[in-house]
Amino acid sequence: MTTAAAASGDALADASLALISSLQHPSGAYPASPTFSAYAGYCWFRDGSFIADGMSAAGDPSSADRFFEWCSSVVLDHRDQISRVAAARALGQPLDDSQMLPTRFLLDGSHGSDDWWDFQLDGYGTWLWALEAHARRHGRLPDSLADAVMLTVDYLTATWDRPCFDWWEEHTEHRHVSTLGCVGAGLEAAIAMEILDSDRADRAEAVAREIRMLISAEGVTSGHLTKWLGSSAVDASLLALIAPMGYLPPDSALTSQTLTRIESELAVDGGMHRYLGDTFFGGGQWPLLSCFAGLAHAAMGDHSAARAYLAWAAGTVRDGSSLPEQVPDHLLAPDFEQEWIDRWGPVATPLLWSHAMYLRLRSEVSR
C-alpha cells in the first residue's frame, strides 16, 4: 500500500469511526442508515452485530458494549414470547412465523409499524458470536447479559431448523446455509462463554452439532457451500462463515473451494455481488461483501488479496466520506435499477454496515 493510499485509508477509518459513533442511538442501537427511506430509524441484530464487531476491533469497545446492552434489553423484553416459542417446540405444537421474533426494531427497542420480511434467525446467532468475540478481545463479559444470552439460546434451539428469510429478506421457503452457519456459530459462542446452565449447554451443543452435520450433508455440493440446502448456487453471505465468524477453518478444502467458487461467480475487479440473479437496485456490487472477501483471504494468509479488496471498498466512497450499500458499476440487472429508486430513493448512503466492515478489514490487514 502506498503512503498516499495509507493516508487516505486512515482518513476513511477515522471518518467511519466518527460516523458510527455520532449516529449510535442513546439506547445503544445502530441505525442501518440515517437517511435511506426503508432503513432509517431501524436497527437489525445482524447488521448491528457486525457493526459492533467492527467498532470493537477498530478501537471503540465502549460502543460495542452499548450495542450488546441494547440487544440484551430487546431480548429480555421478549422473554414471554421466547418462552411460548420454546414451550411449543417442546410439545411439538407448530407455530406460525408471525409468532417468531422480529428481525429489526426501532432504535428504542420497540416494534415498528412498517411491514417487513420479518422472520430471520441469523441475527440472533450473530449477536451471540459478536458478543463472545468482543469479550475474548477485550476480556469482559458483563454478568448483566447472561440472562439474554440464555434466552437467545432457548429461542435458537427451538427455531433453528425452520425455513426463514435469508440475509437479503428473500426466499422464506428455504433453509439458508449462511443462516444455519450464523445460528451454529452463535450457539458455539454461547457455549464458549461458559455461562449456560447444564441443560442449555447440552441443548446448544446438540443443536450446534446437528447444524454442522446438516450443512455437510445437504449444504455442500462440488466441494463448496451452497446458498440454501439442496441448491448448487452460492451467495456472498457465505463469506462471513469464513471470516470474521471463523465458523469454517481457514485451512480446509471446503473453505478454499467455497471462496474460489464465490469469487469466480460474484467478484468483478474487486467488487462483490450478492448472488447471480440479484435484481435489487439492479444487482450492484457491495463494499461490505468485498470486505468479507478480504477478511476471508486474510484468515487464509493472503494479505495481498485482502488489501486489494480493502482498496476497492475504499474507492466506492461517495461525498467524500460515505460508503454506500452498493455501487452500480457492474449491474447484473440494470433494467431493475430505476424500479427500486422509484420505490425507495437512491441507494442507502451512508450504510453503517459498510463502514464497519471497512474498519474490520482494515484492522485485520493493519496488524
N, C-alpha and C positions, 0 to 999 in steps of 0.2 A: 504494500500500500504506500503510495507516495505521501510526502509531507502534506501537500495540499489536500489530498483525499482524506488523510487522517484528521486534519484540522476541520474539514467540512463535516466528517463523521462526529467529531467532538461537539460541534455546534448543533447538529441534529440530535445527538444524545441529550445534550443539555436542554434543548427545546422540548424534547419528548418528556423528560422528567418533569419539567416545569408545567407542561400542558396537562399531563395526567394528574399531577398534584393539585393544580388550580381547579380542575373540574371534578375532583373527587368530592362527593356529597358529604356533608357533616355526619351522615349516618355510616359512612364508610363505603357506600356503593360507588361503583364507577359507571357513569353513563356511557353507553356504547358509542354514541356520537352526540355532540351537543346540539347540532342543528338539523340533522337528517330527519325528515318528517316521520319515518316509520320507527326510528330508534330513539329519538330524543325523549329523555325522561325515564328511560328504562335501563335496567341492569340485568344481564344474563349471568347465571352461575358459570357457564362455560367461558365466555369472553372475559368476565371479571376475574376468574381464577388464573387465566393466562396473563392478564394484565398484572395481577398481584405477584405472580411469579417473576414477571419482568422487573417490577419495581423492587422486589426482594433481592434479585440477583444484581441489579444495577446500583444498589446503594441506598434505597429508601425503605428499609424494612418496616418502619412505623406505618407507612401507607398500606403495606400488605397486612399488617396487624389489624388495622381498622377495617379492611375489607373482610377478613376472616371473622371478625366480630359481627359484622353485618350478616354474613352467611349464617352464623350461629343463631342470631336473633330471628332470622327468617325461618330457619328450620324449627326452632323452638316454638314459634308462633303456629306452626303446623303440626304440633305434637299429636293432637287428636286425630287429624286426618291421616297421618302416618300410622297411627295405632290401628285405625279402621282398615287401612290397606293391608297391613301385616296380619291382622286377625282374619281377614277374608282369605288371604293366601293360605294361612294355616288350616282353615276349614275347607279349602277347595272351592270357595264361592267366587265366581267370576265377577269382576268389577269393570265398569265402562271406563274408557280412557279419560272421560270428563272428571272422574273421581281421583285422578292422579294429580301430583303437584304441578303447578305452572313451570314453564321454563324461564320466564322472565318476570321481573317485578318492578314496580315503581321504586324510585330511589329511597323512599322511606320504608320500603319493605312491603307495602300493601299491593293488592292486585290492581292492575289497570282495567279499564273498561273496553279497550280496543280488542277486537278479535285477533287471535294469533294462532299459529300452528303449535299448540302448547305442550303436548306430551313428548318430552325429550328427557332421556335419562343421563346422557353423557356428562352434563354439567355437574350433577350431584356426585359422580365419581371424580370428576376433575377437581372439585374443591377439596376433597379429601387428599388427593395426590398432591396438590399445590401446598396445602397446609403442612403435610408431612415433610415435603421438600424444604419449605421455609423453616420449619422447626429444626431440621437437620443442618441447614445452612447457618442459622443464627443461634441455635442452641436454646430455643424457648418454645414451649407449647403450653399456653395458659390453661390452668385447670378449668376455667370457666367455659372452655369449648368442648369439654369431654361429653357432656350430655348431647350436644348437637351432633358430634361425631357418631355416637351410638345410635341416635335416631336415624341418621343418614344410612348407617349400615342396615338398620331394620328396613328402611324403605327400599334400598337397592337389593337386598337379598329376597325381598318379596316381589320385586318387579323386573329383575334383570333380564328375564327371558321373554318379555313381552315385545312385540313389534312396536316401534315408535318412530317419530320423525328423527331424521339424521341431523348433523350439524347445520345443514342448509335449510332446515324446515321443509323437507321434501320426503316423499316415499314412506309414508307412515305404515305401509303394509309389510315392510321388510325388517329384518334384524341386521343392523349395520355393524360391520366389523370394527370400525373406529369407535362406535358407541360401546360395543361389548368390551373393547380394549380399555376405554376410559373407565368403565364400571369396574373391570377387573383390577386396573391399576389403583383405583380408589380403595377398593376392598383390601388389596395387599398393603396399601399405605396405612389404612386404619389398623391392620394387624401389627404393622411395624411400630406404630405409636405406643403400643403396649398399654392401652387404656381400656380395652374392651374386657368385659366380664367373660368367663369361660364359655358360656352359651353363645354369645355373639361372636366370639373369636372362632369357635367351631363352625358356626354357620357361614361366617365370612370366608374362612379357609375353604370350606366345601364348595361354596359358590365360585370363588376365585379359581379353584382347581377345575371346576366344571366349565367355566368360561374358556380357559385355555384349551381344554380338550375339545370343546365345540368349535373354536376357531380353527384348530388344527384339522379337525375332521371335515368342516363344511365351509371354512372361510379362507381356504388356500387352494389355488389352482396354478399349475405350471410353476410351482415353487415360489409364488408371491401371494401376499394377502389380497383379498378382493373387497370390492365396495360393500357388498352385503353377502350373507350366506347364500351359497348356491350360484353366485354370479361369477363371471370371469373378468369383469371390468375392475378398474382401480379408481381411487378417489384420493385427492391430495390430503384429505384429513387423516389418512393413514400414516402420514409422515410424523405426526405428533407421537405415535406409539414408539417410534424410534428415538426421537428426542423432541422436546425435553423430558418426556414422561419415562423413557427408559424401559418401557414395557417389553420391547424386543431387545435382546442383547445385541450390541453393535457388531459383534464378530460372527454372527450367524449367517448361514446361507439365505435363510428366509428374509433377513434384514436387507442384505445386499441386493437380492433379486427383487424385493419389493421396491426399493429405491430406484433400481435400474428401470423397472417397468414404468413407474410413475414418471420418471424423468423422460423416458423415451416417448410417452404419450402426451404428457401435460406440460413440459417445460419448453419454452421457446426463448432463446437468448437471455436466460436468467429469470424470466418471468414465468410464474407457475399458475396454470389454470386449475379450477376445482375438479372438473371431470369432463370427459368428452360428452358433447351433447348439451352442455350448460348454455342456457339462454338468458340468465339473469343479467340485466343491463348489457346484453349482447355477448355475455360469456368472456369477460376480460381476464386479465392476469392480476393476481392478488399479492401485494407485497408481503402480507403476513404469511402466506403459503411459501413464498420464496425463502422467508426466514426460517420456516420449519425445515425446508430442504437443506438450508445452510447448517442448521443445528444437527440434522441427521449426518451430514458429511463431517462436521466437527466431531461428533460422537464416534465416527468411524475412523478418525485420524486424518482426514483430508481437509486441512485448514485453508488451503488454497481455494478449493471449491467453495468452502463456507464463506470466505471473504468475497468471492465473486458474487454470490447470492446477496450478501450484505450490500455490496456496491450497487447492484441492480435495484434493491429496495430503496436505498437512499436516493437513487436517481428518479424515483417517482414522486418526489416532494412537490407539492403544489403551494402556491402563495408563500414561498419562502421557507416554511417550516411545517406544513401539514401533510401527513401521509394519508392517502385515500384508502378506501376499501378495495378498489380495483382500478385498473387503468385500461383504456380502450385501444392500446397499441396493437393488439393482435386478437381481435374479436373472433370467437368461434361462430357466433350467430348474429352478425351485425344488423340483420333486419329486425331484431327484437330490442335493440338498444333504446330507440325512441319510445317504445311502448312503456318501458319502465321509467324513463324520465318523465313522461306524461303522468304516470301514476304517482310517483313519489318525489320527483325532482331530481337534480343532479346526484351523482354517486356520493355516498357518505364521505365527507372530507371536513375535518379530520375524523379518522376512526381510531379510537384509543387502542384497540387491539393491535392495529398495525404498528403504532408507535411502541407498544410494549414488546412486540416480537422483535422489532429492530433493536431495542435495548437488550433483550435477552440474547440475541445472536451476537451483538457487539460485545457484550460482557464475556461471552464464551470464547470468541476469537482474540480477545484482548488479554487473555490470561498470560 
